Amino acid sequence: MTVIDSDGADRVADYVAEIGGFKTQFDVFRFMKRLTERYGARAFMVLNLPPATSLDLSSNSIITNWPADLISEYDQEALLSTSPIVTRLRTATAPFTYDVDYVTSRRDERTMGISRSLFARYRMPRGAYFPVHDSSGMRGAVSLAGDRTVFSPTEMMELMYLSVHVYNRLAEIRELDNRATDMLTEREIDCLNWTAAGKTSVEIAEILGLSEHTINHYLNRATKKLDTVNRTQAVAKALRLGLIK
């Protein structure tokens, strides 16, 4: 039986605590990039399980540092619809390692050579997938890929545990973002829009026909609702959420 040593257990516990404090997808992105390097891999992807009718990988990816050209070519060649890995993710819930040579041997003749060449070019011939789901039942997976040796059983257990926390935290962040979107009033969004345009509170007050005190009140409320610490962060988050343009 494989047992995680105390140092490994402490490290994983520290990671879980860190994940619980993330506020944005970018926080998770930076963590996953660091985790990928810690385990000797080259790239990561957190994705929702693609529906049977889905034709591209990019629309199902939540966060990833896969090279943009790799994803673009993968989608141009329509490799998703015949992916043995996606098929396995749809029919199993246990984590698994993979080797591109073996995976591509299970593809059709048209995509076999294309897939093998593509992942060899980006030095991602091996990796692992960790099936996950959130509280709503949404299924997904976390993957690490590169050219290191196969992950050990201990590493697989550690990464499976961390993947569950990462996917669930991303779901929680989306829910918090949705609540913030619902909670902001039209006036608060107006004030954020004008702030993003470089206007001061005095200028916004003149534009909207309100007092400077009222404008500051709206901006302070918007800042709190968006769980940010100042106006600059509030504007940045509102832009990311598509609340302002």
Summary of the structure (lengths in Angstrom):
residues: 245
radius of gyration: 21.9
end to end distance: 54.9
largest distance: 71.2
contacts: 711
relative contact order: 0.12
helix: 59%
strand: 12%
